[in-house]
Amino acid sequence: MSLSVSFSPVRTDADVAVVIDVLRFTTAAAIALVNGARSIIACATLEEARAHAPGVLLAGERNAVRPEGFDLGNSPLEFTKQAVQGRDIAWTTTNGTRALSEVLGSHPSSPLPPTSTPLSSLAPAPLPFQSDVVLASYVNLSAVVAFLAPRLEARSAVAIACSGREGSFALEDSACAGALVRRLRAALGDRLTMNDGARASACIDEAYGEDFARLFRDAQHGRFLRDHGFGADLDACGALDAAPVVPRWRDGRFVAG
């Protein structure tokens, strides 16, 4: 059983890939699915997202701002039950969805099924890169740990990829990766083999623990969001286990796992 952490997104042949973008995509995605969103299509570009319209909600940001013509931005507070229940969302962000395009490679999103198709009938698409891809953040931390632990027990390899910020290290993503590492080590003990990135992220988590206010205050992107009027989003992103769902890649989109 092996666990690795990379501080920027990379392709992996691990059995399970975990993508983290705490501020704010993977946080908001978990909240959207908990509030009844039908699926999330992660798009690398604005044009790719717009190509899914009409019939879907368009969500995302560029430099924290909602793009022109989009229904929703990237704030976790926008993805209420009233806004998203029963809807498919085409979503593009500066960091998180671009990170996913790195992890997923050129694997395209597939056409959306009719809205009458139940989620339970969406069969997993064959994944040439790894058997599963999930999204993690603080709001679904325990759910992701519960998902990963038995897979590691079954000797799966798990690779955690931090989205980072514009291709660079992001403190908040690395701390969240460390929180996953800490909890998985507690569950599995010395049997768990880790790379240097996993050990380093655990040190960052140890430094901050659940003091998310201090973490986001120290993080460059946290300061950027607060300075641009998104301070309330930071509180939402630090709401530990508020969205107990695992967004999983299924047939070209993420659904509640």
C-alpha positions as CSV (number, residue, x, y, z in Angstrom):
1,M,0.0,0.0,0.0
2,S,1.6,3.2,-1.2
3,L,0.7,6.9,-0.8
4,S,2.3,9.8,-2.6
5,V,1.8,13.5,-2.6
6,S,2.8,15.9,-5.4
7,F,2.7,19.6,-4.8
8,S,1.7,20.3,-8.4
9,P,-0.6,18.2,-10.7
10,V,1.0,15.4,-12.7
11,R,-0.1,12.4,-14.6
12,T,0.0,9.2,-12.6
13,D,-0.5,5.5,-13.0
14,A,-1.7,5.1,-9.4
15,D,-4.9,3.1,-8.8
16,V,-6.6,6.2,-7.3
17,A,-5.8,9.9,-7.9
18,V,-6.9,12.5,-5.5
19,V,-7.0,16.2,-6.6
20,I,-7.1,19.0,-4.0
21,D,-7.9,22.7,-4.6
22,V,-9.1,23.9,-1.2
23,L,-9.5,27.5,-2.4
24,R,-12.0,26.9,-3.9
25,F,-12.9,24.4,-6.6
26,T,-12.8,21.1,-4.8
27,T,-14.5,22.6,-1.8
28,A,-17.3,24.1,-3.9
29,A,-17.7,20.9,-6.0
30,A,-18.3,18.9,-2.8
31,I,-20.8,21.4,-1.6
32,A,-22.6,21.4,-5.0
33,L,-23.0,17.6,-5.0
34,V,-24.2,17.6,-1.4
35,N,-26.8,20.1,-2.4
36,G,-28.1,17.9,-5.2
37,A,-26.1,18.8,-8.3
38,R,-26.4,16.0,-10.8
39,S,-22.9,16.1,-12.2
40,I,-19.9,18.3,-12.6
41,I,-18.0,18.5,-15.9
42,A,-14.5,19.9,-15.2
43,C,-13.3,22.1,-18.2
44,A,-9.8,23.4,-18.7
45,T,-11.0,26.5,-20.7
46,L,-13.8,28.9,-20.9
47,E,-14.5,27.8,-24.4
48,E,-14.8,24.2,-23.4
49,A,-17.3,25.1,-20.7
50,R,-19.4,27.2,-23.0
51,A,-19.5,24.4,-25.5
52,H,-21.7,22.4,-23.1
53,A,-24.4,25.1,-23.0
54,P,-27.3,25.4,-23.2
55,G,-28.9,23.0,-20.8
56,V,-26.2,23.1,-18.1
57,L,-25.2,25.6,-15.5
58,L,-21.9,27.4,-16.3
59,A,-19.7,28.0,-13.3
60,G,-16.1,29.1,-12.7
61,E,-13.7,32.0,-12.5
62,R,-10.7,33.7,-13.9
63,N,-8.7,35.6,-11.3
64,A,-11.5,34.9,-8.8
65,V,-14.1,36.7,-10.9
66,R,-17.1,35.0,-12.6
67,P,-16.7,35.0,-16.4
68,E,-19.1,37.0,-18.4
69,G,-22.3,35.1,-19.2
70,F,-21.7,32.4,-16.5
71,D,-24.4,31.4,-14.1
72,L,-22.2,30.9,-11.1
73,G,-18.7,31.9,-9.9
74,N,-16.4,29.7,-7.8
75,S,-17.6,30.6,-4.4
76,P,-18.8,27.7,-2.2
77,L,-21.6,30.0,-1.0
78,E,-23.2,30.1,-4.5
79,F,-23.8,26.4,-4.8
80,T,-27.0,26.3,-2.8
81,K,-29.7,23.6,-3.2
82,Q,-31.9,26.1,-4.8
83,A,-29.2,27.0,-7.4
84,V,-27.9,23.5,-8.3
85,Q,-30.3,20.7,-7.4
86,G,-30.8,18.4,-10.3
87,R,-28.5,20.4,-12.6
88,D,-25.4,19.5,-14.5
89,I,-22.6,22.0,-14.1
90,A,-19.8,22.8,-16.6
91,W,-17.1,24.3,-14.5
92,T,-13.8,26.0,-15.3
93,T,-11.3,27.6,-12.9
94,T,-7.8,29.1,-13.0
95,N,-6.2,26.3,-11.0
96,G,-8.4,23.4,-10.0
97,T,-10.0,22.3,-13.3
98,R,-6.7,23.0,-15.1
99,A,-5.0,20.7,-12.6
100,L,-7.6,18.0,-13.4
101,S,-6.7,18.4,-17.1
102,E,-3.1,17.5,-16.2
103,V,-4.1,14.5,-14.1
104,L,-6.7,13.3,-16.7
105,G,-4.6,14.1,-19.7
106,S,-6.5,14.6,-22.9
107,H,-9.4,12.3,-21.8
108,P,-12.5,14.3,-22.9
109,S,-15.7,14.7,-21.1
110,S,-18.5,12.7,-22.8
111,P,-21.8,14.1,-24.0
112,L,-24.3,14.5,-21.2
113,P,-27.1,11.9,-21.0
114,P,-30.7,13.0,-21.0
115,T,-31.8,14.7,-17.8
116,S,-34.2,11.9,-17.1
117,T,-31.3,9.4,-16.9
118,P,-30.8,8.4,-13.2
119,L,-27.3,8.8,-11.8
120,S,-27.3,5.2,-10.7
121,S,-27.4,4.1,-14.4
122,L,-24.2,6.0,-15.3
123,A,-21.6,3.2,-15.7
124,P,-18.0,4.1,-15.1
125,A,-16.1,4.9,-18.3
126,P,-12.9,2.9,-18.9
127,L,-10.0,5.0,-17.5
128,P,-6.7,4.4,-19.3
129,F,-4.8,6.5,-16.7
130,Q,-6.0,5.1,-13.4
131,S,-9.0,3.3,-12.0
132,D,-10.5,6.2,-10.0
133,V,-10.2,10.0,-9.6
134,V,-11.7,11.8,-6.6
135,L,-11.8,15.4,-5.3
136,A,-10.8,16.3,-1.8
137,S,-10.9,19.3,0.5
138,Y,-11.4,20.0,4.2
139,V,-15.2,20.0,3.8
140,N,-15.2,16.3,2.8
141,L,-12.0,15.2,4.5
142,S,-13.4,12.3,6.6
143,A,-15.5,11.0,3.6
144,V,-12.4,10.9,1.4
145,V,-10.4,9.1,4.2
146,A,-13.1,6.5,4.6
147,F,-13.0,6.0,0.8
148,L,-9.2,5.7,0.6
149,A,-8.4,3.6,3.6
150,P,-9.9,0.3,2.4
151,R,-8.4,0.8,-1.0
152,L,-5.0,1.2,0.5
153,E,-5.7,-1.9,2.7
154,A,-6.3,-3.8,-0.6
155,R,-2.8,-2.7,-1.7
156,S,-3.9,0.0,-4.1
157,A,-1.6,2.9,-4.8
158,V,-3.0,6.3,-4.1
159,A,-1.6,9.5,-5.5
160,I,-2.6,12.9,-4.1
161,A,-2.1,15.9,-6.4
162,C,-2.2,19.5,-5.1
163,S,-3.6,21.9,-7.6
164,G,-1.3,24.7,-6.5
165,R,-1.6,28.3,-7.6
166,E,-0.7,29.2,-11.2
167,G,1.7,26.3,-11.4
168,S,3.4,27.0,-8.0
169,F,3.2,25.5,-4.5
170,A,0.0,26.4,-2.6
171,L,0.2,26.1,1.2
172,E,-3.5,25.3,1.8
173,D,-3.6,22.4,-0.7
174,S,-0.4,20.9,0.8
175,A,-1.8,21.2,4.3
176,C,-5.0,19.5,3.3
177,A,-2.9,16.7,1.6
178,G,-1.1,16.4,4.9
179,A,-4.3,16.1,6.8
180,L,-5.3,13.1,4.5
181,V,-1.8,11.6,5.1
182,R,-2.1,12.0,8.9
183,R,-5.5,10.3,9.1
184,L,-4.5,7.5,6.8
185,R,-1.3,6.9,8.8
186,A,-3.4,6.7,11.9
187,A,-5.7,4.1,10.3
188,L,-3.0,2.0,8.6
189,G,0.1,2.5,10.6
190,D,3.6,1.6,9.5
191,R,2.3,-0.6,6.7
192,L,1.7,2.5,4.7
193,T,4.6,3.4,2.3
194,M,4.9,7.1,1.6
195,N,7.0,9.3,-0.7
196,D,8.8,12.4,0.5
197,G,5.9,14.6,-0.6
198,A,3.6,12.8,1.7
199,R,6.0,13.2,4.6
200,A,6.5,16.9,3.9
201,S,2.8,17.5,3.6
202,A,2.3,15.8,7.0
203,C,4.7,18.3,8.5
204,I,2.7,21.2,7.1
205,D,-0.5,19.7,8.5
206,E,1.2,19.3,11.9
207,A,2.1,23.0,11.9
208,Y,-1.5,24.2,11.3
209,G,-3.8,21.4,12.4
210,E,-7.4,22.6,12.2
211,D,-6.4,26.3,12.6
212,F,-7.8,27.1,9.2
213,A,-8.1,30.8,9.9
214,R,-4.3,31.0,10.4
215,L,-3.6,28.7,7.4
216,F,-5.7,30.8,5.0
217,R,-4.2,34.0,6.5
218,D,-0.7,32.7,5.8
219,A,-1.5,31.2,2.4
220,Q,-0.9,33.5,-0.6
221,H,-4.2,32.6,-2.3
222,G,-6.1,33.0,1.0
223,R,-4.8,36.6,1.3
224,F,-5.7,37.2,-2.4
225,L,-9.3,36.1,-1.9
226,R,-9.7,38.1,1.3
227,D,-8.3,41.2,-0.4
228,H,-10.8,40.8,-3.3
229,G,-13.9,40.5,-1.2
230,F,-14.1,36.7,-0.7
231,G,-13.4,36.5,3.0
232,A,-16.6,34.7,3.7
233,D,-15.5,31.9,1.3
234,L,-12.5,31.2,3.5
235,D,-14.9,30.3,6.4
236,A,-16.8,28.0,4.1
237,C,-13.6,26.3,2.9
238,G,-12.6,25.7,6.5
239,A,-15.9,24.0,7.5
240,L,-14.5,20.6,8.3
241,D,-16.6,17.7,7.1
242,A,-19.5,20.0,6.2
243,A,-20.0,18.2,2.8
244,P,-19.7,14.4,3.5
245,V,-19.5,13.3,-0.1
246,V,-16.7,12.0,-2.4
247,P,-16.9,13.5,-5.9
248,R,-15.9,10.6,-8.3
249,W,-15.1,10.6,-12.0
250,R,-17.8,8.7,-13.8
251,D,-18.3,8.7,-17.6
252,G,-16.6,12.0,-18.2
253,R,-17.9,13.9,-15.2
254,F,-17.8,14.0,-11.4
255,V,-20.8,12.6,-9.5
256,A,-21.4,12.0,-5.8
257,G,-19.6,8.7,-4.9
